[in-house]
Amino acid sequence: MTTSPAPAPLTIAILGCGRRTGAKEGWAIGYAHADGWRACGRPVRLLAVDPDAVNRAAFAQHFAIPDEDTYTDLAAVLAAGVPDGVSVCTWPGLHVPLALQALEAGVRRVVIEKPVALDLGQVRRLTEVADAAGAIVAVAHQRRYEGNVAVLRELLGTGALGKDLRLTARVGDGWDILSWTSHWFDLAADLLGGAPERVLAGLAWSGQRRYGHAVEDASVVLATWKDGATATFLTGPGMQFDVEVAGTEGIARLVGGHLELWGRQGSRVLPTPATKPFDLLMSEVVAAAEGGPEPRCSLRRSGIGTELCFAAQESARRRAWVELPLQVQFAPLEILAHPTVGPAQGRRVLLLADEHFGSGGRAGLAAALQRVTGLVPQVIHAEERGLTAADLDHVDAVVIYHTQEHADAATQAALTTWVEGGGRLAIVHAGLGAWRHWDTYRQWCGWVWAWGRSTHPIDAMVLTTTATDPLSLGFREAWLPADEAFIHLEATAPVEVGLTVTIPAGTFPAAWRSQAWPQVRAWMPGHRGDLWSLPVQEAGLAALVG
Ligand SMILES: NC(=O)c1ccc[n+]([C@@H]2O[C@H](COP(=O)([O-])OP(=O)(O)OC[C@H]3O[C@@H](n4cnc5c(N)ncnc54)[C@H](O)[C@@H]3O)[C@@H](O)[C@H]2O)c1
């Protein structure tokens, strides 16, 4: 009697063994991949690959991998022989570089963790290389293989939920779009018939990073499909993990591993089969490499999970709908996370301000100064005291925003030394009415508020830079909501006007610099506190203190 030879084992390298740390980063997903490969229907010889000796050793021990099958990096594996497959289980920045290295060496089975990459250009490059090589590349969006998802997919296929499908997916535990919502994006594409047509998103970012990339604190993402289906995805406080699909005939909800169905006859929990998603994923990859069907999570299908992350970020960045396929190939949140450094970044500012008749201007101005300099300004309350020479140590610019009448001798001496020494002085809105009895200050101003003569109509303003743009404002025109526009100011010394304001009463100077002291600059608009959150006000400030 002859027996057919046992199939040769597949050699599978797990790139990134991982370590379960209990923190968000540190899931050790490599263990789930190894389990999946061992259950793929073929004998498997696992290689443990990780530069971290502790992670590598623990993984090797767990899976009984002999020492000679452990490696510090992929190059060492390839030097010993090309494996049949790899699982890329590192942090996202390494996913595509490692996958390309494997494919270029001739590896034909690649499973890559999500998000596929931190840059859509890399996803597209990986797709090209995989297609050209005829290799099977799949993404670990293993939720497509869950039993309750399979039942939900069938339910949708039979039309049991009716028409006008609306999917809502929430992400709990403070997770973010790239690390988590990518799964729900992928699932929505699976359930609703592929990639949506367009995406609209808003997100909040306070500086958080995770897995080596910028992550939002909270987000709202809306996606729409050609056939009218829509999906909303939420991250942020108070969320739990769930997916709900509502149609004209019923609602189905995936939550806590169950599938609930609400219809006209009431609600029930549907029976769903228990599955091992990674076993199914790896089995499909192995079968596909032997001529079987395309895996449900192939890169061609599941790359959308990552593309939608960048589409959402790009929509939030541009504040507009974004069409799919996405044109930009970079990571938009990284751009938001690294704002363009303007001329005022790093400038240390002293703000001498009063509360300006309760306008909120002092707080708004201080917040704007912090944004344009990246530093918290030192604020002195002008109603409490003036300046001393010591205040001006370690300062790059002084901003005046108050209408106090008298300057004491110390203030006069300190500021005179400052200005005569070339120090930057920015006189903002209220500051044009400050120290009305101090002639030198009035000369620095160039135009001043003439008490009893000047007025301030409250109108929407159109700001226009002059042709010479002596303040280097760098824009041509801007609009401000109704606020005090100072008119009929008194000229005290020659100035170069850089900006005019047009209101129903006419066109008037709005920003200028002194001819005699070019480092002394004035900016008229800015009574309302909220005005200081507008880009044009920030641009003006940057030009004044930068
Ligand atoms: N599919 C899922 O459900 C799921 C769940 C958790 C995490 N993830 C994803 O898996 C990825 C890994 O996350 P994790 O939490 O398991 O990380 P982890 O930190 O636990 O493991 C990453 C491992 O990669 C190793 N490594 C670093 N550079 C390497 C290199 N050049 N070659 C080989 N190994 C290298 C590290 O030493 C570490 O052991 C992330 O993209 C994450 O989003 C997916």
The ligand as an SDF file (V2000), in Angstrom:
LIG
                    3D

 44 48  0  0  0  0  0  0  0  0999 V2000
   -5.5880   43.1810   13.8230 N   0  0  0  0  0  0  0  0  0  0  0  0
   -5.7800   43.5400   15.0840 C   0  0  0  0  0  0  0  0  0  0  0  0
   -6.8380   43.3020   15.6590 O   0  0  0  0  0  0  0  0  0  0  0  0
   -4.6890   44.2390   15.8370 C   0  0  0  0  0  0  0  0  0  0  0  0
   -4.6630   44.2540   17.2310 C   0  0  0  0  0  0  0  0  0  0  0  0
   -3.5830   44.8920   17.8730 C   0  0  0  0  0  0  0  0  0  0  0  0
   -2.5910   45.5010   17.1290 C   0  0  0  0  0  0  0  0  0  0  0  0
   -2.6830   45.5220   15.7720 N   0  0  0  0  0  0  0  0  0  0  0  0
   -1.6640   46.1620   14.9300 C   0  0  0  0  0  0  0  0  0  0  0  0
   -0.5150   45.3500   14.9470 O   0  0  0  0  0  0  0  0  0  0  0  0
    0.6530   46.1470   14.8290 C   0  0  0  0  0  0  0  0  0  0  0  0
    1.5960   45.7930   15.9820 C   0  0  0  0  0  0  0  0  0  0  0  0
    0.9970   46.1900   17.2000 O   0  0  0  0  0  0  0  0  0  0  0  0
    1.3540   45.4670   18.5760 P   0  0  0  0  0  0  0  0  0  0  0  0
    0.5480   46.1550   19.5990 O   0  0  0  0  0  0  0  0  0  0  0  0
    1.2290   44.0020   18.4110 O   0  0  0  0  0  0  0  0  0  0  0  0
    2.8910   45.8900   18.7450 O   0  0  0  0  0  0  0  0  0  0  0  0
    3.9840   45.3030   19.7430 P   0  0  0  0  0  0  0  0  0  0  0  0
    4.8110   46.4530   20.1820 O   0  0  0  0  0  0  0  0  0  0  0  0
    3.3660   44.3980   20.7590 O   0  0  0  0  0  0  0  0  0  0  0  0
    4.8800   44.3780   18.7990 O   0  0  0  0  0  0  0  0  0  0  0  0
    5.6910   44.9170   17.7710 C   0  0  0  0  0  0  0  0  0  0  0  0
    6.9940   44.1250   17.7560 C   0  0  0  0  0  0  0  0  0  0  0  0
    7.7250   44.4880   16.5840 O   0  0  0  0  0  0  0  0  0  0  0  0
    9.0960   44.3720   16.9140 C   0  0  0  0  0  0  0  0  0  0  0  0
    9.9120   45.0080   15.8890 N   0  0  0  0  0  0  0  0  0  0  0  0
   10.3310   46.2940   15.8100 C   0  0  0  0  0  0  0  0  0  0  0  0
   11.0810   46.4720   14.6970 N   0  0  0  0  0  0  0  0  0  0  0  0
   11.1140   45.2590   14.0530 C   0  0  0  0  0  0  0  0  0  0  0  0
   11.7220   44.8170   12.8650 C   0  0  0  0  0  0  0  0  0  0  0  0
   12.4320   45.6180   12.0790 N   0  0  0  0  0  0  0  0  0  0  0  0
   11.5640   43.5220   12.5200 N   0  0  0  0  0  0  0  0  0  0  0  0
   10.8440   42.6770   13.2820 C   0  0  0  0  0  0  0  0  0  0  0  0
   10.2360   43.0670   14.4340 N   0  0  0  0  0  0  0  0  0  0  0  0
   10.3790   44.3440   14.8030 C   0  0  0  0  0  0  0  0  0  0  0  0
    9.1630   45.0140   18.2840 C   0  0  0  0  0  0  0  0  0  0  0  0
   10.3570   44.6930   18.9500 O   0  0  0  0  0  0  0  0  0  0  0  0
    7.9240   44.4050   18.9360 C   0  0  0  0  0  0  0  0  0  0  0  0
    8.2630   43.1960   19.5850 O   0  0  0  0  0  0  0  0  0  0  0  0
    0.1710   47.5860   14.8000 C   0  0  0  0  0  0  0  0  0  0  0  0
    0.0880   48.0120   13.4790 O   0  0  0  0  0  0  0  0  0  0  0  0
   -1.2130   47.5050   15.4230 C   0  0  0  0  0  0  0  0  0  0  0  0
   -2.0860   48.5130   14.9510 O   0  0  0  0  0  0  0  0  0  0  0  0
   -3.7040   44.8700   15.1320 C   0  0  0  0  0  0  0  0  0  0  0  0
  1  2  1  0
  2  3  2  0
  2  4  1  0
  4  5  1  0
  4 44  2  0
  5  6  2  0
  6  7  1  0
  7  8  2  0
  8  9  1  0
  8 44  1  0
  9 10  1  0
  9 42  1  0
 10 11  1  0
 11 12  1  0
 11 40  1  0
 12 13  1  0
 13 14  1  0
 14 15  2  0
 14 16  1  0
 14 17  1  0
 17 18  1  0
 18 19  2  0
 18 20  1  0
 18 21  1  0
 21 22  1  0
 22 23  1  0
 23 24  1  0
 23 38  1  0
 24 25  1  0
 25 26  1  0
 25 36  1  0
 26 27  1  0
 26 35  1  0
 27 28  2  0
 28 29  1  0
 29 30  1  0
 29 35  2  0
 30 31  1  0
 30 32  2  0
 32 33  1  0
 33 34  2  0
 34 35  1  0
 36 37  1  0
 36 38  1  0
 38 39  1  0
 40 41  1  0
 40 42  1  0
 42 43  1  0
M  CHG  2   8   1  16  -1
M  END
$$$$
